[in-house]
Amino acid sequence: MVVKLPIVYPSAMIPIRLPEFYYKMKNKLYPDYLHHAFVALGRAASKKIRTAEEKEQDLSLIQKSLDILKLKTDIRNPCYLWACVVILNYCANIVNQIINETALLSAKLSVKISKIYQLDLSKISKLKYSEEELEFRRRVFWSFYGSDKSKTFFSGSLPTIQDLDIVVNLPENDIWWRYGGECNVEHPEITFWNLIANSENTERYSKGDTKNYVKTRNLCGEIFIFAKRRWLKKVYNPDDDNYQLVRLIDNLNKFEETIVKNPPVDSDLIEEACSKYKDTIRFTMDIEHILYKYAFTQYHLFLKSTLYQTEMVRVEGIHMHTGRIVSAKNVLVDTAKKQIDSIYELSKALPLDCWENSTVTTGLMSAITCLNSINISSENNLDTSKKIENLKEVYEKMSSYSEIPIIFLMYLDRLSKFINESHKENEKTMKLTDYLYIKDTFAAFVNQYQEAENKASKELIRNSNIMARQSGTFPRVSSLSNNNNSESSYKTNYDQYIKYSKLLEETNPNSIDNYFYEYKVGILLDAIVQDIINNPVNNQSKFEPQLVLSTIDHNNLLPKMDTEVDSENDEKTYEYDWADLDKTFWP
């Protein structure tokens, strides 16, 4: 238990001090409700293939713990809250909604009544508790915080406490906390590391894993709130929406640079630790940090997928820039493949009995993305299918220790069949314009406006002007409507646009008339766009679905633009790299 619990259940073990834990468990000094919960979780952490009878024994211990918790009146005790968190982590392996909800409700009540979430706001706390007791309470709260955030991720529920209301210092000096302090045991390894942890300057050995874990959960909360609410707002403000998106992408990239990539997970170190130190305290020290780093990588990929999936949502009356949708699809597929590769590579280097359970849940979204990718693109389907099979292979191995991977395997099989059948039916009946809530005639307008003009089309228009001037047969271009009535102007320009679009389709592509109609359509497109931008009432006009155009200057919003200069008109065309949104658009 001492070796495995910090590795397999790191979030539940944030408050643990190994010398104290070993001593109190051996002598049964923890409250009964916490002792029973630890025993059950320790058995689950062993990851041995257990019989149905053994699983029932563990479940019985969890139930005993809950029964005692229900009778306790002092729910302000941090051990009460810790026991609830331990039970919630045990529920990550089993399907038992009643136990899970009971433990979560008990934990929520404890947090709200004890006000532990404002521990460092009160001066009384500093007078009442020693620094070690304060740190213990802080770590218990952050352990709960992680479980609570997980609940909001996968159920869509609101957090128990809003982040702005939390006044609790982040965990400090992990090495000293985990192995230092008073040591009353004669275990040789624990004694050795206790001496090291209690020596001077141990802070320089601390890697800040628990602090970074809290930061990870905090970022998770921000992104999931944005993803949940983005398309449910009664009034859609594209400027605010784009600002929030850019801000979160920037935060996610900073998280990657400071926590994920510094340094990356090293499979060679994992294999070395397994071969030399497995089942020792030294193994726990080395692997615990490596798995924290691995978890940060997994959550980064998971959050990236969550954020870019919000670009794929279609809402009637709101039309996303097509370049953004294509870019988001590419980001999602690339991220999914990287995440599955990361999971599969770890399974080759580290025995599955040492795995932390969040790998199971974070990898599922990537598998779903790959399933969808196979049906919408014929490129690299073999490679994508192989990655799905690799993830299933990992889930099948993990199913020996947990019920959750079994459910995920069943879900993926059913989803695969559903996607295949739906795709075949949609190919027969579904039009893209219907899917995007756009009428056929309006689709051309949307696509032509949102796609950046390329050099070839400009040359075509220039050639038409030259030919017209040379031949003297260029028809006179009547002025566009300047009617002060914005609705009338919009309707007039739109009707003219439809008229010339039809003429353009009916004429010979190489005729002068064709060049003229193409030129006229382009002019009218610009006029319609200006009508919408300058006269917001046209966004709600009855003529066609509204085109949401942000007042943001997209030249500033979309970075890394490869420019091509038109030497004759000194105009530029742009190729957008949406993946680098994070580096721009800051006040």
N, C-alpha and C positions, 0 to 999 in steps of 0.2 A: 504493500500500500504506500509506503514512504517513497519508493522509487517510481511507481507508476502513476499515482494520482496527479502530481504536478504536470506530468507529460500529457496524459490522456484527457484530463479535465482542467486545463490551466485557468479558465475563468472562475471556476468554483474554488480553486485553490489560491486565489490571490491573497487571502488573509492568512494562509498557513505559515507557521514557523516550524520547520522540521524537528528540531530538538524537542520543542514543546509538544508537538503533535505525537511524536513517537512515545514520549513519556506518558501523556494523558491517555492515549488509546490503550497502551499496555496496562495502565493502572485504572482504567475506566473512570477517569476524572472529568470527562466532558458530561454535560447534561444528557440524560438518556435519549432524548429526541435527536440530539446531534450525533451521539455515539452510534445509534441504530442506522442513521442515514449514512454515516461514513463507512460503516461495515458493508452496506449494500452497494454503495458507490465503488468501494475498493474492490469488491468482487467483480463488478462490471468492468473496472479498469484492468483487471487481470487478463481480460479478453480470451479467456479459455472457453472452449466449446463446452457449454454446460447443458445438463439434462433439463427437461421441463420441470422436474421436481426442484432442482437447484434454483431455477429462475423463480419459481413460486416462493421459495424460502426468502429470496432477496426482496420480492414484492411484499412479502409479509412484514419484513423489517421496515420497509418504507411506510407501510400502512400503520405500523406501531408508532413510528415517529410522528406521523400526521395526527394520530389519535391523541398523543400526548400534547402536541402543539395546540390542539383545539381546547384542551383543558387549562392551558397556561394563561394566566392573567397578565403577567409581566411581558408583554410583547415588545417592550422597549429594549430588552436585552439583545445586544448584537448577535449573540449565539442563536437566538430565536430566528432572526433574519437569515443568518448563515445557513441554518438547517433547511430553511425553505429553499434557498438557492441550491444547496446540494441535491435536494429532491428534484428540483426543476432540471438539473443537469442529468440526473438519473433518468428522467422522462425523455431525454434525448435519444435513448436506446429502445424505448418501448412505446407501445400505443395504448395509452390509458388516459383518456381525456379528463376523467373525474379527478384522479390524483394530481394531474398537471394543473387544472384550474383551481383546485383547493389550495395547493401550495402557492400558486401565484397570488390568489386572493389574500392569503395569510401574510405573504411578503409585502403586498401593497399596504395592508393595514398597519403592519409594523413600521414601515417607512414613514407613513403619514402621521401616525400617532407619536412616534419617537422624534420626528423631525430631524432624523439623522442626515437628511439631505442639506441641512443648513448647519452642520456641525461646526464649521470654522467661522460662522457668523457671530456666535455667542462667545463673549469673554469668559462666561461662567464655565464653559467646557474646559478651557485651558487651566482654570483654577481647580476644577473638580477631578480631572483625569491627568495621569502622567502622559508624557510624550508617546510612550509605547502604546498605552491604551488608546490614545487619540489616533495613532497610525493604524491600529487594529480596526477601530470603528470606521475609519476612512476606507480601508481596504474591503471591509464587509459591504459598505455601501456601493463601492465601485464594482464589486462582484455582482451585486443585485442589478446594478445599472446595465451590465452586459446582458444579463438574462432578460431584463425588461425590454431592452432594445431589440433583442432577437424576436421577442413576441410581437413587437410592432412591425418588424420586417415581414414576417410570414403570415400574420393575421390581419394586418391593416388597422389594428387597434391603436388607440392613443397611448402615449407613454404615461407612466404613473406620475412622474414629475417632469415639468418642462425644464429644458436645459438652463434657461435664464433664471430659474428659481434655485438652482443648485449652488451652494457655497461650501464646497468640500475640496480641500487641497488634493492634488494628484499624488499618487503613491511615490515614495522616495526610496532610494538606496535599496534595490531589490536584494543584493547579495547579503547585506547585513540583516535585512528583515527575514529572509528565507532561512539563513543558517546561523545567524548570530543570536545574541541575547543569552539568557541563563540556560545552562545545559546540565540536566540532572541524570543523564543517561550514560551508560558505559559502552555504547555502541562505538567501535573504533573509528569508523568513517565519519559518523556524525560529530564525534568529538574533534576529529582532525579539522573538518571544515568549519566547525564552530570557532576554533581558535583562529583560523584565518579570517573569518568574517568579523570577529571582534577586534582584530588588529587595526591599526591606524590606516587612514587613507583607503578604506575599502570602497568608498564612493567611486573611485576611478575604475574599479572592476565592474561596477553596476552598469548594465546595458540599457536600463530604462524600459524594459519590456512591458511591465504593467502600465506604466505611464503611456506608452505608445498604444497599448491595447485600449485604454480609455479614449485616446484620441481617435482611434479607428472606429469605435462604437459611436462616438460623437458625430463623426463624418457620415457614418451610416445613417444616423438619424436624420441629418440634414437632407441627404440625397433622397431618402425614402419619403420624407414629408413633401419634398418638391415633386417627386414622381407621382405621389398619390393625389396631389391637389392641382397639378399643372393644367389638366384639361377639365377640371370640375368647377372652375371659377365662373360665376355668373357673368362677369364682365371681363372679357379677354383683353389684356393690354400687351401688345407685342413687345413694346420697349422694355417693360418690367420683366416680361417672360424671358427675353433674350439676355437681359442683364443677370437674372438669377442663374440662367444656364451657364453663362460665361464664368460667373463667380464660382460655381460649383466645379466646373471643369478645371479652373485654376487651382482650387483647393485640392482637388484630386491629384493633379500633377505635382503639386508641392508635396503631398503625402507620399507619392511615388518616389520623388527625388530624395526626401529626407529620411524616410522610414523603410521603404521597400528596397531601394537600390543601394543601401548603405550599410553593409554590403549585401549582395544577393545571396540566396540560399546556395550552399555548396554541397552537392551530393557526395563528394569525396569525403568530406568531414563527417557526414552521417554514417557512411560505411565504416570509416575508421573508428568512430565512437562505438558502433555496434560490435565490431570485431574485438575491441580492446576492453571496453568498460561496461558491457550490457549487464543489467541488473545490479548496478552499483550506484552510489550517490554521485560519483563523478559522471556517470552516464546521464543521470537526471540533470545535472548542471549543464552539460554540453547540449544534450538533445532538447532540453526545455527552451533554450534560447534559439536554437535552430528552428524549432517548430513554431515558435512565436513569429520568427521572420517569415517562415513559410505561410503562416496564417495571414500575415499582413499582405503578402503577395496575392493570396487567394481572394482576400476581401477587396483588394484594389481592383482586380479583374472583375469581380462580382459587381462592385459599385459602378465600374465603368460601363458594364453591360446594362445595368439598371438605368443609368443616366441617359445613355444613347437610345435605349428603347423608348424613352418618352418622345423622341423625334419621329417615331414610327406610328404614333397614334393618329387616327383620322377622326376629325370632328366635322360634322356637317356645317358648312358655311365658313370654315377656316381652312385655307390651303397652304400647306408648307412648301417652301422652295424645293423644287425637285432635286437640286444639287445637294441639299441638306439630307434628304431622304436616302439618296444613293450613298452618300458618304457615311451616314449612320449605319446602313446595312453592311458596308465594308468593314467598319470599325467593329460591329457586333460579331461578324463571322471571324475576323482575325482574333478578337479577344477570346471568343469561345474556344478556338483551336489552341491558343496559348494556355488557357486554363486547363483544358483536358490534358495537354502534354505535361503540364506541371504536376498534375495529380498522378498521372501514369508513371512519370519518372520517379516520383517519390515512392510509389509502391514497389519499384524495383530496388530502391536503396534502403528503405526502412521497413522493418516488419510491421504488418498491419496491426499487431497487438499494441503498438506504440502510437497509433494515430489519434489525433484530436478530431472530434466528431463533426466540426463545422465544414470539413472537406466534403462531406456527403451532401449537405444542403447547398453550398455555394456552387458545386459542380453541376447540379441539376439544370440550372438555367442555360448553361453552355450546351448541354446535350440537346435541349429543346431548340436552341438557335441553330445547331447543326442539322437537326431534323428538318427544320423549315428551309434551310439553305439548300439541301439536296433537291427539294422540289421546285425551287425557283431559279436554280442555276445548274447548268450542265457541266460547269467547269469544276475540276478537282473533286467530283463526287466520290470517286474511289477513296481518295485521301480523307475526305470528311466522314465517310461511312466507317473507315478504319478507326478514326478517333472515337466515334460513338461506341464501337465495339470495345475499344480499350477502356473506356470509362465503365462500360457494363461489366467488364472483367474485374475491375476493382470493386464494384458494387457487389458482385457475386462473392468475392472473397470476404468482404466486410459483413455480408449477410450471416456469416457463421457466428458473429458476435453481437449483432444488432438487428432489430426488426425493421428499422427505417429503410435500409438499402433494399430490402425485399419489396417494400411498397414502391420505391422509386423504379425498380426494374419493371414491375407490373405496369406502372404508370407510363413509362417510356414505350413499352410495347404497344399499349392501347393507343397512345398518342400518335405513334408512328403509323398505325393502320388508319386512324382518323384523318391525319394530314394527307396521306396518299389518296384516300377516297375523296376527300374534299377538293384536293387539287385537280383531280380528274374531272369532277363535276363543274368546278369553276372555270376550267378551260373551255367547256362547252357553252356556258351561259353567261359568265361574268365579263362585263366590259370594264376596262380600266376607268373610264369616265364615270360609270355607275359606282364603282368601288370608292372613288374619290368624291362622290356627290357632285360631279361636274357634267353639264350638258355637253353633247358632242361638239356643238358649234363653239361653245365657250372654252373647251379644252385646248383648242388650237391657240387661243389668246393667252391662256395661262402658260402653256408650254413655251410659246414664242417669247413672251415677255421675260419669263424667269430664266431662260437659258441665255447665257452671255453671248453676244454677237461674236462670231468668229471672223477671221480675216477674209475667208473666201466669200462670205455673204456681203461684206463691205465692198469687195472688189466687183462683185456682181452689180451692185447698185451704182457704183462709179461708172462701170462700163455702160450701163443703160443710159446714164446721163450723157456720156460722151457720144453714144450712138444717136441719141435723140437730137443732140445739138448739131451733129453732122448731117443728119437727114432732114432736120427741120420739121419733122412730123410729130414731135413730142406733144401730146395733148396738154392743154392748159390745165393746171392744177388749181381747182377752186379753193378758196380759203376755207379753213375749218371753222366750225361753228364757234362763235365767240359770244353766244347768248349769255346774258347775265344770269339767267335761270340755270343753276347748276344741273338740275335734273334734266332739263330740256337739252342742254349742251351734251350731257353724257349720252342721252338717248339718240341724239342726232349723230354723234360720232360713232356710236356703237352700231347704229343701223347702216351707216356708210361702210363701217368695217366689215359687216356681214356681206354687204353687197359686193364689195371688191374682193373679198375672200372667195366668193363663189365664182366671180369672173376669172380670178387667178387660176382656179382649179380647171376651168373649162377651156383656157387658151393654150395654144402651142407653147411648150416651155422655151423654145428658141425665138419666139416672135418678140417684136418690140413692145406689143401690147402687154405681153407677159411681164416684161421688165417694168413697164409702167405700173401695172396692177400690184406687183410686188413692192414697188416703191410706195405706192399709195397706202397699201396695207400697213407698211412700216410706220408711215407718218401717223395714220389713224391709231395705231397701237399706242404710240407715244402720247397722243392726245387723250386717249381713254385713261391711261395710267395717271396723267396729270390731273384729269378730272377727279379721279379717286383720291389722289394725294391731297389736292387743294380743296376738295369739297367732300369732307367726310360723310356727308349725307348719302353720297353715292354708294358707300359701303353697304348701306341697308336698302338699296334700290330694289324695285320689284322686277327689274329686267333679268337679272341673273344672280347666282349665288355670289356673296361678297368675296372679294380678294383681300385678305388681310395683309396690308403693307406696313411694315414698321417704319417709324420716322427715324430709326437708327440709320446712320450712314454705313451701308454694308461694306464700303471700301475700308472703313475702320474696324468693322466687326469681324471681317474674315481676313485673317493674316496669311502670310506666305503666299502672296499672289504673284504668279509668273506673268509679267506684262509683255505685250507685243505692241510696239508703237506703229501707228499708221502714219507714215511719213508725209502723206499728202494732207491729212486733216489733223495730225497731231492728236489723234484719239487713241485710247488704250482699251484693250480687251483684257479680261481677267479670268484666270483659272483659280478657283477657290480651293483652299485646303482647310476644310471645316474642322479637321482633327486638332488644329492648333488654335482654336478659339480662345484658349485659356490665357494667351500671352497679350491679349489686347482688350480694349474697351473697359478701361478702368478710370474712375473719376479722378 
